[in-house]
Amino acid sequence: MHSDFNESFFNEDSSAKDTPDEEYRLLYVAMTRAKKKLYAANIAKVIEIIQ
């Protein structure tokens, strides 16, 4: 996994951190961006197939 993700959710000894609301917000933002990129990639594939 990406180190920023690990640093956000896990302590140095690999135990889970108490997760504040800000961490959940950042995770939501990252997931939303990933969904948008996937959607754009799928649209690009459809356009490529049509042409």
N, C-alpha and C positions, 0 to 999 in steps of 0.2 A: 504494500500500500504506500501511498505517497506520504512522505515524512511529515508534512504539515498536518495531514489528517491525524497521524499517530500522535503528534505533539498536542493536538487539540483535545483528543479524547482519552489519551493514556498517559499515566505518570511514567517516570524513568524506569520503575521496576515492573512495568507492564500491567499494573493494576489500573482499572478504569477510574477516570476522574469523575468527580461530581460534575455533571454537565449543566452549566448555566444556560439560560435562554439564548444568550448570544451565540453559543456554539450550535444550538439547534437552528438558529436563523442562518448562520453561515452554511450549514449543511443543506438547508432548504435552497439557498441561493445557488450553491454548487450543483445541486440536482436539477434545478430549474434551467440553468444554463446548459447542462448536458442534454436535457430533453429538447431544448430549442435547437441545439447543434444537430441532434439526431433527426429532428423534423426537417431541418434545412437540407441535410444530406439525403433524406428520402425524397424530398421534392426534386432535388437535383437529379436523382436517379430516374424519376418519372419523366422529367423533361428530356433527359438523354434518351430514354426509350422511345418517346414520342417522335423525336427528330430522326 
